[in-house]
Amino acid sequence: MDFPNELFYSNDHEWVKVDGKNAYIGISAHAASELGDVVYIDIESDLDKITKGEVFGTIEAVKTVADLVAPISGKVLEVNAPLNDAPDTVNNDPYGNGWMVKVEIADEAELNDLMKVDAYKAFIGE
């Protein structure tokens, strides 16, 4: 299973890719494989901010429905609208086109609470 080194990971299985003052957020390949085939993603298109630790949407798979929990806080700059028509992108390309939201990072110190790749691998028993 693929775990990019440059990402930060949460214990809720979201990942964060920092791009300057902004960040992309999605779910890990591990989470996607545990969920199974993703059939629907529900993130409000007019979402204006996310708060660390709070639910910002849901992801539905054949097996279950799971909450998307914000790993960091920030102003939402973009919601990945193409996922509405192709939710399985999360299974096929979780770290690329499968991102969920792009945010302007509110507090970079929150990144310190997330795991780097080796800690995440240990967390999931990889």
N, C-alpha and C positions, 0 to 999 in steps of 0.2 A: 504494500500500500504506500502511496506517495504522501509525504509530509514535507512541504517546502520549508527550508531552513529560515527564510527571511520573515516568516509569519509568526504572529503571536497566537496562542490558543487559550480558550477558556475551558473551565471544567464543565460547561454546558455544551461543549463541542463546537462553538463558533470559532472562526479564525478572523484575524485582523491583519490586513496588509497596509502598512503605513506608506503614504505617498506624499511626502512633504508635511503640510499641516492637515492633510486629509487622510482618510482611511477607507478601505473597502472591507466589508464584513460579509462572511458567508458561513456555511457549515463545513466541517471537515469531511474528508473522504470516509473516515471511520464512521461518522454519524450517518452519512448518506448510505453507506453499506448496511448499517444496522437498521435504518428505516426501511430499506427496500426501495422499490420503484416509487419515486415521487410523482404524484398525480396532480397536486394543487399546492400553490403557495399563496398565502393571504397576508399581504402587507399593504396597508392603506396607501393609496397613491398620493394622498395629500399629507402624509406624515411629515411633520416639520422638525421634530427632534426625537432623539432616543436618550434614555437615561440608563446608565450602567445598572445591571441587575433587574431591569424591568422588561416585560414582554413587549416586543414590537411587531409581532406577527405570529403566524402559525404555518407549519409545513405539514401537508397531508401525504401519506404514503398508503400503499395498498394495505399495510399491516396496522397503521396507527396514525394519530395526529400528535404533533409535538409543538411546543412553544418555541419561538425564536427569542432568545434572551440576549439583550444588549450587553456585549462584553466591555464596552466603553460608552461614554456619553458624548453626544455631539449633535450639531445641526445637520439635518438630513439635506444633502445636496441633490441626491438622485436615488430613486428606487429603480431596480433593474426590471423595467416593464416587460422586456421580451420573455421573462420567466412565466408570465401569465399564459402565453401560448405554448411554451416549451419547458414545463417544470422539470422534465427529466434531464435538463441541462445540469441540474444540481448533481445528479448521479454520474453523468458523463464527463463533466468538466468542473468539479466543485471549486477549484482554485483559480479558474479562469473566468469563462462566461457565466458560471454559476453563482457569482457574487449576488448578494441580496440588496444591500444598500451602500451608498457612498456618503460619508459624513465628514464634516469639518470637526476635527478633534477638539473637544472642549477642554480637556485636561490631560496632557501627555503623561502625567504621573500615574494615571490609571493603567497605562500599559505595563507598569511594574508589577501589577497584580496578576498579569497573565503569564502563561507558560511559554517557554521557548520549546523547540521541537523535541529535544531529548526528554525534557520533563513531561511533555504531553504523551510521548510514546510510553514512558514509564507509567503514566496515569491510566492509559488504556490497556496496559499489559502487553505492549508491542515489543 
